[in-house]
Amino acid sequence: MDRLRQRADFLAVANGARANSAAFVVQGRCRDDDGPIRIGFTVTKKNGTATERNRIRRRLRELVKRLDVIPMRPHHDYVLVGRRAALHRDFTTMLDDLRQALLRLDRQPAKVAKALPRQDNASKDTKINTTARAGTRVE
């Protein structure tokens, strides 16, 4: 297993399927290449101080180390997003939660990327000047 390190990889996985747990969220995405399974870990700042976030991240990494690779699919990327409950949750319970979350990910259909809406020419031509009086048009 390899690690995800680049932001673009994390953003690509964020558009894939997800499974929630009390201590973490698992996101997954199938890749088109023949590479190994890649895993990334992230914990947001709202989960506590730096030492608490690092402890959550260490616990998530240890979960993946102790997990047998069988529930993970080859040619997939996974991201574990830590929650504050991961600080105090029982480790064996978290391991069971991870196994269940990976099984739920396999059952979910793949998401189709949404196309961005096109901007009309009419909305490009007329803009409202906010520095002048409200409602004054700039052509």
NUTORDO-620641 format. One line per field, with one value per residue: residue number from 1; x, y, z negated of N, C-alpha, C in turn. Coordinates in steps of 0.001 Angstrom, whole numbers, plus 500000, padded with zeros to 6 digits. Layout:
<nuvos>
resi	(NUM; ...)
n_u	(X; ...)
n_v	(Y; ...)
n_w	(Z; ...)
ca_u	(X; ...)
ca_v	(Y; ...)
ca_w	(Z; ...)
c_u	(X; ...)
c_v	(Y; ...)
c_w	(Z; ...)
</nuvos>
This chain:
<nuvos>
resi	(1; 2; 3; 4; 5; 6; 7; 8; 9; 10; 11; 12; 13; 14; 15; 16; 17; 18; 19; 20; 21; 22; 23; 24; 25; 26; 27; 28; 29; 30; 31; 32; 33; 34; 35; 36; 37; 38; 39; 40; 41; 42; 43; 44; 45; 46; 47; 48; 49; 50; 51; 52; 53; 54; 55; 56; 57; 58; 59; 60; 61; 62; 63; 64; 65; 66; 67; 68; 69; 70; 71; 72; 73; 74; 75; 76; 77; 78; 79; 80; 81; 82; 83; 84; 85; 86; 87; 88; 89; 90; 91; 92; 93; 94; 95; 96; 97; 98; 99; 100; 101; 102; 103; 104; 105; 106; 107; 108; 109; 110; 111; 112; 113; 114; 115; 116; 117; 118; 119; 120; 121; 122; 123; 124; 125; 126; 127; 128; 129; 130; 131; 132; 133; 134; 135; 136; 137; 138; 139)
n_u	(500834; 500452; 500912; 498727; 499702; 499512; 497533; 495723; 495115; 493736; 491504; 490353; 489547; 487679; 485455; 484405; 482784; 481452; 481613; 480258; 481318; 481441; 483909; 485370; 485391; 485207; 486460; 486319; 487695; 487799; 490590; 491984; 494359; 496963; 498037; 499060; 497042; 496173; 496391; 495162; 495325; 493537; 492886; 490872; 491274; 489281; 489003; 490577; 493605; 497002; 498424; 496353; 495157; 497270; 497432; 494969; 495419; 497583; 496306; 494483; 496247; 497377; 495144; 494778; 497138; 496766; 494598; 493506; 494261; 492266; 489502; 489931; 489956; 491903; 493646; 492411; 491825; 491861; 490645; 490892; 489091; 489529; 487642; 486728; 485890; 487542; 489635; 488971; 487569; 487097; 489688; 489391; 486728; 486791; 488285; 486506; 484512; 485852; 486175; 483453; 482741; 484307; 483129; 480593; 481311; 481972; 479501; 478262; 477251; 479362; 480064; 479022; 480805; 479862; 478902; 479967; 477770; 476962; 477760; 475575; 475587; 474177; 474290; 476942; 477185; 475752; 476469; 476210; 476994; 478566; 479857; 478801; 475495; 473040; 471756; 472529; 473586; 476455; 477931)
n_v	(498816; 502212; 505704; 508523; 511700; 514135; 517061; 517124; 514437; 513858; 515515; 514314; 511856; 512739; 513222; 510766; 507742; 507537; 506533; 506716; 506810; 506666; 507579; 508304; 509157; 507356; 507664; 506689; 505783; 504557; 503984; 504447; 503288; 500741; 500692; 500273; 499907; 502969; 505082; 507791; 510161; 512455; 515166; 517661; 521077; 521732; 519660; 519801; 520576; 520662; 518464; 516736; 516291; 515016; 512708; 511504; 511041; 509235; 507062; 506347; 505584; 503326; 501699; 501031; 499650; 497361; 496241; 493697; 493403; 492499; 493586; 495890; 497192; 496443; 498915; 501186; 504279; 505464; 507573; 508460; 510370; 511869; 512073; 513775; 511908; 509774; 509988; 508902; 506586; 503046; 500917; 498401; 498515; 500599; 499361; 497374; 499099; 500246; 498050; 497513; 499934; 499882; 497731; 498823; 500834; 499373; 498527; 500807; 502728; 504104; 507585; 509979; 512464; 515827; 518181; 521512; 524318; 526222; 529610; 532217; 534427; 536754; 537310; 537922; 540309; 542348; 543875; 544673; 547678; 547914; 549824; 552282; 553734; 551400; 549148; 550496; 550168; 548855; 549089)
n_w	(500000; 500767; 499928; 500112; 501082; 502427; 502962; 505098; 505486; 503117; 503480; 505717; 504674; 502873; 504416; 504814; 503603; 500224; 496785; 493597; 490164; 486574; 485650; 487882; 491420; 494380; 497567; 500964; 504185; 507478; 509532; 512845; 513501; 513124; 510607; 507104; 504076; 502601; 499765; 497851; 495156; 493187; 490986; 489777; 488599; 486816; 485113; 482877; 480995; 482316; 481297; 480588; 483089; 484385; 482862; 483471; 486201; 486046; 484803; 486809; 488856; 487649; 487518; 490237; 490706; 489145; 490324; 492478; 495919; 497524; 497517; 499006; 502270; 505204; 507200; 506204; 504459; 501143; 498543; 495206; 493098; 490178; 487134; 484084; 482202; 482541; 480814; 478296; 478712; 478535; 479666; 480942; 481632; 483455; 485443; 486319; 487239; 489412; 491133; 491707; 492927; 495249; 496561; 497017; 498790; 501068; 501920; 502810; 505655; 508228; 508302; 510713; 512370; 512079; 514546; 515040; 514948; 517855; 518606; 519419; 522276; 521914; 519190; 518963; 520342; 518990; 516067; 512633; 511108; 508139; 506663; 507233; 507100; 506066; 508428; 510705; 513972; 515647; 518719)
ca_u	(500000; 501144; 500217; 498357; 500435; 499227; 496194; 494872; 494648; 492725; 490299; 489745; 488882; 486532; 484316; 483967; 481819; 481871; 480909; 480454; 481454; 481481; 485256; 485992; 484679; 486055; 486143; 486992; 487571; 488488; 491485; 492054; 495677; 497207; 498859; 498625; 496084; 496775; 495587; 495501; 494737; 493399; 492131; 490723; 491635; 488174; 489048; 491386; 494941; 497883; 498751; 495168; 495013; 498313; 497055; 493900; 496044; 498356; 495361; 493952; 497304; 497503; 493982; 495022; 498210; 496233; 493517; 493938; 494046; 491179; 488341; 490288; 490008; 493080; 493459; 491539; 492362; 491014; 491013; 490233; 488949; 489352; 486735; 487184; 485554; 488639; 490555; 488576; 486818; 487821; 490410; 488793; 485470; 487156; 488708; 485265; 483864; 486564; 485799; 482076; 482717; 484854; 482096; 479555; 481842; 481902; 478115; 477772; 477601; 480327; 479445; 479359; 481225; 478878; 479417; 479709; 476788; 477491; 477325; 474920; 476186; 473413; 474763; 478275; 477091; 475230; 476952; 475719; 478071; 478303; 480452; 477867; 474196; 472547; 470893; 473098; 474231; 477692; 477913)
ca_v	(500000; 503490; 506819; 509698; 512848; 515367; 517599; 516746; 513074; 513945; 516107; 513330; 510851; 513388; 513143; 509379; 507255; 507731; 505789; 507391; 506073; 507614; 508099; 508718; 509007; 506713; 508031; 505785; 506070; 503621; 504629; 503790; 502702; 499439; 500912; 499631; 500618; 504139; 505541; 509090; 510475; 513881; 515572; 519109; 521841; 521836; 518489; 520021; 521132; 519889; 517169; 515880; 515896; 514031; 511453; 510926; 510552; 508033; 505959; 505935; 504837; 502015; 500915; 500514; 498658; 496127; 495730; 492880; 494131; 491853; 494429; 496978; 496791; 496926; 500069; 502152; 505236; 505644; 508637; 508406; 511701; 511634; 512878; 513913; 510693; 508807; 510125; 508127; 505385; 501793; 500614; 497245; 498998; 501367; 498404; 496814; 500170; 500405; 496917; 497724; 501083; 499447; 496906; 499738; 501529; 498473; 498395; 502066; 502953; 505179; 508868; 510552; 513851; 516793; 519205; 522866; 524989; 527239; 530957; 532852; 535657; 537890; 537645; 538500; 541650; 543296; 543719; 545745; 548406; 547931; 551001; 553393; 553432; 550048; 549050; 551174; 549174; 549206; 548414)
ca_w	(500000; 500831; 499288; 500898; 500561; 503142; 502764; 506229; 505236; 502063; 504063; 506596; 503835; 502226; 505323; 504892; 502610; 498832; 495740; 492316; 488918; 485461; 485454; 489136; 492676; 495383; 498940; 501882; 505613; 508367; 510489; 514144; 513721; 512514; 509421; 505862; 503224; 501960; 498638; 497307; 493855; 492952; 489795; 489871; 487404; 485864; 484240; 481683; 481143; 483192; 480677; 480685; 484494; 484682; 482207; 484296; 487429; 485694; 484561; 488110; 489546; 487008; 487963; 491577; 490595; 488556; 491171; 493598; 497167; 498257; 497825; 499908; 503672; 505938; 508101; 505544; 503495; 499968; 497618; 493905; 492514; 488753; 486308; 482699; 481454; 482703; 479678; 477119; 479087; 478370; 480892; 481629; 482219; 484641; 486467; 486872; 488006; 490680; 491990; 492163; 493837; 496539; 497210; 497505; 499964; 502222; 502370; 503369; 507059; 508451; 508626; 512008; 512192; 512555; 515440; 514576; 515808; 518753; 518287; 520556; 522759; 521383; 517854; 519101; 520895; 518022; 514700; 511770; 510462; 506697; 506029; 507419; 506522; 506352; 509590; 511851; 514852; 516329; 520029)
c_u	(500877; 500304; 499855; 499060; 500029; 497759; 495238; 494317; 493558; 491414; 489592; 488990; 487641; 485291; 483760; 482939; 482361; 481007; 481258; 480570; 481507; 482849; 485917; 485002; 485656; 485548; 486923; 486726; 488370; 489334; 491505; 493402; 495807; 498044; 498301; 497546; 496820; 495820; 496101; 494764; 494657; 492541; 492071; 491036; 490509; 488149; 489963; 492740; 495791; 498211; 497566; 494958; 496055; 497992; 495946; 494508; 496854; 497445; 494767; 494993; 497468; 496325; 494252; 496128; 497685; 495116; 494114; 493502; 492836; 489990; 488644; 490452; 491313; 492688; 492485; 492363; 491362; 491554; 490211; 490258; 488606; 488367; 487244; 486908; 486657; 489648; 490240; 487827; 487705; 488429; 489799; 487455; 485746; 487596; 487500; 484519; 484523; 486225; 484393; 481988; 483258; 483867; 480970; 480026; 481734; 480494; 477581; 478148; 478581; 479595; 479918; 479704; 480197; 479559; 479068; 478703; 477466; 476950; 476750; 475678; 475474; 473928; 476172; 478191; 476643; 475731; 476452; 476910; 477754; 478899; 479561; 476554; 473770; 471607; 471418; 473856; 475502; 477714; 479308)
c_v	(501244; 504555; 507879; 510893; 514170; 515767; 517182; 515333; 513058; 514500; 515131; 512277; 511448; 513354; 511731; 509041; 507485; 506912; 506422; 506399; 507110; 508290; 508614; 508590; 508363; 507130; 507100; 506134; 505038; 504417; 503827; 503125; 501355; 499546; 500223; 500444; 501796; 504654; 506895; 509318; 511978; 514111; 517092; 519783; 521947; 520655; 518660; 520622; 520209; 518521; 516213; 515401; 514847; 512686; 510748; 510307; 509278; 506839; 505449; 505137; 503445; 501117; 500257; 499461; 497319; 495503; 494848; 493573; 493607; 492781; 495573; 496440; 497261; 498060; 501086; 503093; 505364; 506810; 508446; 509811; 511502; 512580; 512876; 512653; 509641; 508897; 509135; 506842; 504150; 501367; 499434; 497620; 499788; 500443; 497739; 497846; 500348; 499266; 497101; 498868; 500699; 498557; 497778; 500499; 500670; 498366; 499658; 502181; 504114; 506453; 509332; 512012; 514783; 517817; 520574; 523540; 526059; 528599; 531588; 534097; 536874; 538278; 538209; 539959; 542680; 542960; 544901; 546370; 548508; 549146; 552223; 553032; 552034; 550092; 549775; 550162; 549737; 548414; 548337)
c_w	(500000; 500140; 500311; 500277; 501207; 503010; 503874; 506051; 504175; 502616; 504993; 505798; 503173; 503106; 505440; 503832; 501200; 497904; 494403; 491174; 487805; 485340; 486727; 490293; 493655; 496754; 499858; 503325; 506392; 509361; 511788; 514402; 513000; 511251; 508190; 505156; 502587; 500887; 498160; 495999; 493716; 491716; 489830; 488542; 486390; 484894; 483040; 482003; 482019; 482589; 480742; 482122; 484880; 484048; 482984; 485551; 487161; 485460; 485877; 488898; 488968; 487364; 489311; 491549; 490083; 489381; 492258; 494887; 497934; 498509; 498789; 501325; 504311; 506880; 507517; 504670; 502368; 499144; 496350; 493317; 491043; 488112; 484877; 481877; 481555; 481558; 478567; 477445; 478939; 479708; 481649; 482269; 483495; 485780; 487127; 487713; 489368; 491637; 492568; 493166; 495209; 497286; 497766; 498741; 501214; 502780; 503019; 504839; 507174; 508830; 509991; 511776; 512810; 513451; 514866; 515496; 516653; 518367; 519548; 520974; 522186; 520009; 517899; 519513; 519874; 516628; 513890; 511060; 508979; 506019; 506171; 506747; 506912; 507539; 510819; 512686; 515483; 517616; 520576)
</nuvos>
